[in-house]
């Protein structure tokens, strides 16, 4: 009976955790701030305790709800108060600018120079002279601004005229027709079937992905099994 109880409580805590996460918003699954990280792991640990506790699940459930309410409340408050936002979620800190490293800011964010240089290399900057500014964001990521002569050339810089980017609609995913996306693209089933025949894709179940642009161009990607060891990576 204990095993059945654990299964039932685990499923219940999982569903409740999904509901609470949905209420707290997508920030919990994006780049986390310090506050989001603390609340996220706390609620997760409470949910785990709730799933394995044989003494009852009411207390962990109440704790999860309280944490969720606190998270929603604080998120609402910080969206209106800049001062509280800086206290709870932190603020951006300049680490490097115009050839100068700010040692005091490195101490403030608990980052040493070796870690900073590693982050620079990960971003593709092996020479600090190619950087104009480096900023530690509130979520712990470092944003890099290259110098003007190292900045990638844009279409505007080259004085080129390019067509406007249009969204692609996924009309088939994993062998299933996405009828809503098909309608959004201004197409119908008959159009899809005729274009699939032109691309020799007679069986929709064998189409892994099919996309359609605003001009009615259909691109299909069929299911293909690896045939050589070069098609697989470990």
C-alpha positions in Angstrom: 0.0 0.0 0.0 2.9 2.4 0.7 4.1 2.0 -2.9 0.7 2.9 -4.3 0.5 5.9 -1.9 3.9 7.1 -3.1 2.8 6.8 -6.8 -0.4 8.7 -6.2 1.3 11.4 -4.2 4.1 11.7 -6.7 1.6 12.2 -9.6 -0.3 14.7 -7.5 2.8 16.7 -6.7 4.0 16.6 -10.3 0.6 18.0 -11.5 0.6 20.7 -8.8 4.2 21.6 -9.6 3.3 22.1 -13.3 0.3 24.2 -12.4 2.3 26.4 -10.0 5.1 26.8 -12.5 2.6 27.8 -15.1 1.2 30.5 -12.8 4.6 31.8 -11.9 5.4 32.3 -15.6 8.1 31.3 -18.1 10.9 33.1 -16.2 11.3 29.9 -14.1 12.4 28.0 -17.2 14.4 30.8 -18.9 17.7 32.3 -17.7 17.1 32.5 -14.0 17.9 35.4 -11.7 19.1 34.8 -8.2 15.6 35.1 -6.8 14.1 32.7 -9.5 16.9 30.2 -8.8 16.2 30.1 -5.1 12.4 29.8 -5.4 12.7 27.3 -8.2 15.0 24.8 -6.3 13.0 25.3 -3.1 9.7 24.5 -4.6 11.3 21.5 -6.4 12.7 20.1 -3.2 9.4 20.6 -1.4 7.7 18.7 -4.3 10.2 15.8 -3.9 9.5 15.7 -0.2 5.8 15.7 -0.8 6.2 12.7 -3.2 8.2 10.6 -0.8 6.6 11.5 2.5 4.4 8.8 4.0 3.2 11.0 6.9 1.0 13.1 4.7 1.3 15.6 1.9 -0.8 18.5 3.2 2.1 20.4 4.9 4.4 20.2 1.8 1.5 21.2 -0.4 0.8 24.3 1.7 4.5 25.2 1.6 4.5 24.9 -2.2 1.5 27.1 -2.5 2.9 29.7 -0.1 6.2 29.8 -2.1 4.3 30.2 -5.3 2.1 33.0 -3.9 5.3 34.8 -2.6 6.9 34.4 -6.0 3.9 35.8 -7.9 3.5 38.7 -5.4 7.2 39.6 -5.5 7.2 39.5 -9.3 4.3 41.8 -9.3 5.9 44.2 -6.8 9.3 44.3 -8.6 7.6 45.1 -11.9 6.4 48.3 -10.3 9.4 49.2 -8.0 12.9 49.7 -9.5 14.5 49.8 -6.0 13.0 46.4 -4.9 13.8 45.0 -8.3 17.5 45.8 -7.8 17.5 44.3 -4.3 15.7 41.1 -5.2 16.8 40.4 -8.8 20.0 42.4 -8.9 21.3 44.7 -11.5 23.8 44.7 -14.4 27.5 45.5 -13.5 30.1 46.7 -15.9 33.3 44.5 -15.7 35.3 45.9 -18.6 35.0 49.1 -20.7 37.4 50.9 -23.1 40.4 48.9 -22.1 39.8 49.1 -18.3 39.0 46.2 -16.0 36.9 47.2 -13.0 38.4 45.2 -10.1 35.9 46.4 -7.6 33.0 45.2 -9.7 34.8 41.8 -10.1 34.7 41.5 -6.3 31.1 42.6 -6.2 29.9 39.8 -8.5 32.4 37.2 -7.0 34.1 36.7 -10.4 37.9 36.2 -10.8 39.9 37.2 -13.9 40.4 33.6 -15.1 36.6 33.0 -15.2 36.1 36.2 -17.0 38.7 35.4 -19.7 37.1 31.9 -20.1 33.7 33.6 -20.7 35.4 35.9 -23.2 36.9 32.9 -25.1 33.5 31.1 -25.0 32.0 34.1 -26.7 34.7 34.2 -29.3 36.9 37.0 -27.9 40.5 35.9 -27.4 41.8 39.4 -27.4 40.4 42.0 -24.9 41.4 44.8 -27.3 38.6 43.6 -29.6 36.0 44.3 -26.8 34.5 47.6 -26.0 32.4 46.6 -23.0 31.6 43.5 -21.0 28.6 43.6 -18.7 27.6 41.0 -16.1 23.8 40.7 -16.3 21.5 40.0 -13.3 21.1 36.3 -14.4 24.8 35.7 -14.3 25.5 35.9 -18.0 28.0 38.2 -19.5 27.1 40.4 -22.4 29.9 41.5 -24.7 30.0 44.6 -27.0 32.7 44.5 -29.6 34.7 47.5 -30.7 33.3 49.3 -33.8 35.9 47.9 -36.2 35.2 44.3 -34.9 31.4 44.6 -35.1 29.9 42.3 -37.8 28.8 44.1 -40.9 25.0 44.5 -41.2 22.9 44.9 -44.3 22.5 48.5 -43.5 26.3 49.0 -43.4 26.6 47.5 -46.9 23.7 49.5 -48.2 21.9 46.4 -49.5 18.2 46.0 -50.1 17.0 42.6 -49.0 13.5 41.1 -48.9 11.6 41.2 -45.6 12.0 38.2 -43.5 8.8 36.1 -43.3 7.9 33.5 -40.7 7.9 29.8 -41.6 4.9 27.7 -40.7 5.4 24.1 -39.5 2.6 22.4 -41.5 3.7 18.8 -40.7 5.5 17.8 -37.5 6.4 14.2 -36.9 4.1 12.9 -39.6 1.0 14.9 -38.4 -0.6 17.8 -40.2 -0.8 21.0 -38.2 -4.1 22.3 -39.5 -4.0 25.5 -37.6 -0.5 26.4 -39.0 -1.7 25.4 -42.4 -4.6 27.8 -42.2 -2.4 30.6 -40.9 -0.2 30.1 -43.9 -3.3 30.6 -46.1 -3.2 27.0 -47.5 -5.4 24.0 -47.3 -5.1 20.2 -47.3 -5.5 19.9 -51.0 -2.6 22.3 -51.6 -0.5 20.4 -49.1 -1.2 17.0 -50.7 -0.5 18.2 -54.3 2.8 19.8 -53.2 3.8 16.7 -51.3 3.2 14.6 -54.5 5.5 17.0 -56.4 8.2 16.4 -53.8 7.6 12.6 -54.0 6.4 12.5 -50.4 3.3 10.3 -50.8 3.1 9.0 -47.2 2.7 11.9 -44.7 3.7 9.6 -41.9 7.2 9.5 -43.4 7.5 13.3 -43.3 9.4 14.3 -40.2 9.0 18.0 -40.8 7.4 20.2 -43.5 7.5 24.0 -43.5 5.7 26.6 -45.6 6.6 30.2 -46.1 4.4 33.2 -47.0 5.1 32.6 -50.7 3.7 29.1 -50.7 7.1 27.4 -50.9 7.0 24.0 -49.2 10.1 22.4 -47.8 9.9 18.8 -46.6 12.3 16.7 -44.5 11.7 13.0 -44.6 12.7 10.5 -41.9 16.1 9.2 -42.8 17.9 6.5 -40.7 21.7 6.8 -40.3 23.4 4.6 -42.9 27.0 5.1 -42.0 29.0 5.6 -38.8 29.6 9.2 -40.0 25.9 10.0 -39.5 26.1 9.4 -35.8 27.9 11.2 -33.0 28.5 10.0 -29.5 
